[in-house]
Amino acid sequence: MGKILKFSIIIGIFLFIIVSFWFVYEYTKSREIRRSFSVTGEAKEIIFPNVAELNIGLISEGKDLIELQKENSEKFNKVIQFLKSQGIEERDIKTENYSITPKYRYDKVTEIVGYTISQGFSVKIRNLNKVGEILSGAVQNGANNIYGPKFTVDDEKVYLDKAREKAIKETKEKAEKIAKIAGFKLGKIVNITESSGYFPPPYPVFLKEMGAGVPGITPQIEPGSQEIKISVTITYEIK
């Protein structure tokens, strides 16, 4: 039994040493600094908007809150009816805010002397030929606070996917050229990062300057074109 125990201890120590060396080797291997390099490529897609987004608001002031709410609601409903008469669907009209703010007079006693009601909603116009007409008509029907239009597309993802595909292809081709010129081979991809930019410039509408709301005068709105840019950086191992 003594010999067997001694032999078992020797075998155990031997196995422990082997496992220790293997662990140290693997750890050192994992800690090795791998040679790598990164390449960046960029691509863009030109888009032509097919949707215009407007923010339309109503601001009313008065002393009697009940009468003021009634007046504001009548104006609001009139604008909504006008929009629907222009072919705007309910799904494209969304209330964004509704607020009632007291107006105070500060004297010996603080008292409320009136109220301001602010109500706003966003609307999507899918027929871009009617943007100017809708802007003008909304004001004629009671709107007094308008911002827009912001031009967008129904499915931005389609353009993003196209730009991404082009950017990755350009980056890979650039990496292959660099590797060939520098005299090394590309290893596996170890990292990919992406950044994108969508540039729909805001288009503020100034009611007086553009003639919105003035009978017979319709502001001319041009959607133009916009860009979607994607930049891709790929990091390769160097063989």
PyMOL commands that set and color helices and strands:
alter all, ss='L'
color gray80, all
select helices_A, chain A and resi 2-30+65-85+90-92+128-140+156-182+207-210
alter helices_A, ss='H'
color red, helices_A
select strands_A, chain A and resi 36-47+51-62+93-105+111-125+145-152+186-199+226-238
alter strands_A, ss='S'
color yellow, strands_A
deselect
rebuild
show_as cartoon
